[in-house]
Amino acid sequence: ASVPGNGHFELVQGAGGSLNGTTSFERTNYFETMPTHQLELALWLEADRMGSLLAALDDESMENQRDVVKNERRQRYDNVPYGTAFERLTALAYPEGHPYHHTPIGSMADLDAASLEDARTFFRTYYAPNNAVLSVVGDIDPEQTLAWVEKYFGTIPAHDGKQPPRDGSLPDIIGEQLREEIVEEVPARALMAAYRLPHDGTRECDAADVALTILGGGESSLLHNRLVRRDQTAVAAGFGMLRLAGAPSLGWLDVKTSSGVEIPAIEAAVDEELARFAAEGPTAEEMERAQAQLEREWLDRLSTVAGRADELCRFAVLFGDPQLALTAVRRVLDITAEEVQAVAAARLRPDNRAVLVYEPIAADDDENDESDENEGAEQ
């Protein structure tokens, strides 16, 4: 028996729960948060979706979902200032032909080209119990939960047609600075850059995370202090990280300039700060603050049932070990100042980045105080 139409959402919400799904470069994620006594309903619904969606996938549902994704694309990418930055930078940072050259949402042309048969083949291949991880977190009875999982998922057939993922490895360094300039209706000039960083699951990746936190993680960071506080050439300056296991991770620089400030001035200041950091390394106080910040972020993620379930799934899918989620904090706190300096010196260089420069269409002295905090990175 399959849940028709919007029934899945109605049943979860009627039971006092919430649900959603996400797709990133390396996994698709369905999740729901339900009152504990509704666990059986949640498992039945997820099994129903996995076991019967193929039969329900017809032209009407396909067109409906195509429209949903196109609309999401308009809202999140095409019709917001700097909205296509993430897509443009990943296309620059990962060369043509690389599996991560395209973002998961796809272009409008990709969305138009996808056929019902493509969707069915994809579903048949990937949407099977032997290619899925299920995590249940909460005040549950493990034996009863496993019995329900067996009851509802046990009859769904496995599928053996999945191809091994394409190789996403690349040299450590891009080897040149790749640049693109965009003239668009944006509220302020912006400098964005993506640096090629170590793969997730390595000590070097954790060290890079600490380095980016010191350099651009929040208002106590070096770049914020330099550009926003001291020079007052920017209204926002930050560094984020897109952790990836199947390809190099990306360090994500995003600077929105103050009115009238030219991009070369910003770029020179950024390079000066990065070069100084690579030469001198972090102070003990900077290390302590960044590690405390990352520890707090991790503990926040693990403190909710949804966050914990998600991290257990992520580490199980990408690294084959859900327990790694619970030791991630320890790994970050274990990183030394030497490791942070080493990864900054090796990777945060002008010849290892893709750069995007935004120039507003209008005269520069318009209302330029509005800063759009669109980090662009999908988790």
Helices and strands as residue ranges (DSSP letters): H 7-14, E 18-23, E 28-33, G 36-38, H 39-56, H 59-73, I 74-78, H 85-93, H 108-113, H 116-126, G 129-131, H 142-153, E 178-184, E 190-197, H 203-216, H 222-223, I 224-230, E 234-242, E 249-257, H 263-280, H 284-303, H 305-319, H 324-333, H 337-347, G 350-352, E 353-360
